[in-house]
Amino acid sequence: MNRKKQNKLGNMWEKNKKVVLLLVFLFLVFLIPSLRRFFGIPFLIALGILSMVYIQFIPYCGLEFIFFPVVIVSIAYNPLLGVFVGFVAYIVGMGMAGQLTAYSIVTLAGQVMVAYMAPLMYFHWGMPIVILGVVLKIMNLIVMSIGWILLGFNPFEAMITNVVNILLNYIFFSLFGALFLNLLMVV
């Protein structure tokens, strides 16, 4: 009888070992600040890369996750690291999707503006993260539209995507902005 219970426990452990180890790992990452830093930034970069790959297959979805990490990392650490996160995620993601073009320069320039404005608006102006995310997204789209016009592209063709993108950023910053800032900002 005792042996049967041991066998059952052993089988249950084998079946659920990966889940238990993942939960322990996640608990440690959230518990230990240096681990949050070590795994948080690569996670945000990976999220951005994946979004640039799948966005190519869903027209007008406007669901990209590069803007959010640029803002969060710029506030939590510094603008230069925010630019790095955005550049790596965008260049790798768009490269994987085969979509790096001259317009990419405009997007990268917008990321630099966002990275340097985010901490200023958050710390010095005291802007809440949700409002900051939406205001910066609108500013970013204005800067990018000017660049697109200079390159001969009609920015109004992307109007549906831009409106959806603003709404999705509002939702994303509302749900996850404060959470990610608290996780990454180590006091």
N, C-alpha and C positions, 0 to 999 in steps of 0.2 A: 504494500500500500504506500509506504513512504517513498519507495523507488518510483512509483507511478507519478506522484506529485512532483518529484525532482525532474522526471522526464518532461512533464507538462510545462514546468517552469523553464526548463532548458529550451524546449521548443518555442515557447512564447518569447523568450529572450532572443533567440535566433531570428524569429520573424520580425520583431520590433526593434532590434538592435540599432539599425540605422536611424530610425525615427528618434529613439531615446538619445543617441549620441548627437544628432542634429539639435535637439531641444537643449541639451546641456551646453553645446557649443554656442547657440544663440543666447542662452542665459548668461554665459560668461562674456560674450561680446557686449551685451547690454550692461552688464555689471561693471566691467573693467574699462575705464575711459580710454586707455591707450589702445585697446583692442577695437573700440568703436572707431577711433581715428584710422587704424590700420585697415579695417575691413569696410568702413563706411564709404570712403572715397572710391575705392575700386568698384563697390556695389553701384554707386551713382554713375560712374563711367560706363559700366556694363549696361545699366538701364538705358542710358543715352544711346549707346551703340545699337542695342536691340531696337529701340524706337526708330532710329534712322533706317534700319533695314526693313522693318515691317511697314513703315509709313509709305514706302514706295508701292505697296500692293493695295493700299486702301485710299482711294482718291477722296479728297476733301475732308479727311478725318481730322487733321490738325493736331493729332495727338503725338507730340514729340516730348521726350523727357530729357532734353539737354538744357533748356532754359532754367528749369527748376534746380538742377544740381549746380549750375553756375551761380545762381542767386544764393543758395544755401551755403555752399562752400566759401563763397566770397565773404559772406557775413560771419560764418563760423571760424574761418581761418584768415584769409586775406584775398584781395582781388587777383593777385598773380596766380595763386593756386586755383581760383575759380576759372580764370582764363585757361589754364592748363587743362582742367577737367573738361571744359567745353570744347576746346580745340581737339583733344584726343578723342572724345566721344564723337564729335561731328566728323572729323576727318576719317577715322576708322570706319564709322557707321556708313557714311556716304561712299567711302571707297569700296566697302564690301557690297554696297548696293549698286556700284558703278555709276554714281550720280555726282561725282565731284566736277563742278563746272566753274566758270568765271563768277557765277552768282554766289558761289561758296565764299568768295572773298567778302562779299557784302554781309553774309550771315556771320562770319567770323569777326568782322569789324563791329557788328551789333553786339556780339558776346563780350567784347572788350568794354564797350560802353556800359553794358549791364553789370559786369563784374566790378567796375569801379564806382558805379552809382549805388549799388545795393547797400554796402556798408554805410555810406554817407546818409542815405535815406533812413536806414534802420537805426543807427546809433546817434547821429547828430540831429536828425529831424524827428526821431521817435515814431516813425511810421510803422503801424502794425504790419505784420508779414503778409497778410492777405491783400491789403490795399497796395502795399509795396509791390507784390507780385503782379498785380493787374496793371498798375501804373507803369512799371518797368516794361511789361510785355507790350503795352500800347506804344511807349517811347521806342522800344526796340523795333516794332513794326513800322513806325514812322521813319526811323533811320534807314531801315532796310528798304523801304519803299523809295526813298530818295536815291539810294544806291542802285536799285533796280531800274529806275527811270534813267539814270545816267548810263546804264549799260544797255538801254533800249528795250527793257521789258516793261510790260504794262502791269503795274501792281494791282490794278483792279480785277485782273483775271484771277488773282488769288484771294479775293475778298471773302468768299465763303470759308475757305480754309482759315483765314486770319480771324474771322469772327468766332468760329468754332474753337480755334486755338486760345483765344482770350477767355472764352467761357470755361474751357477745360483747365486752363491755368488757375482761374478763380476757384474751381472745385478742388483742384489738386493742392493749392496753397491753403485753402480752408481746411481740408482734411489732414494734410501731412506737413504743412510748413512749420508750425510750432514744434511738432514731434521731432522732425529731422534736425531742426536747430538745437533742441534740447539734447538730442542724442549726440550730435557732433561737437557742440560747444563744451569744452572741458574746462571747468573752473579750477 
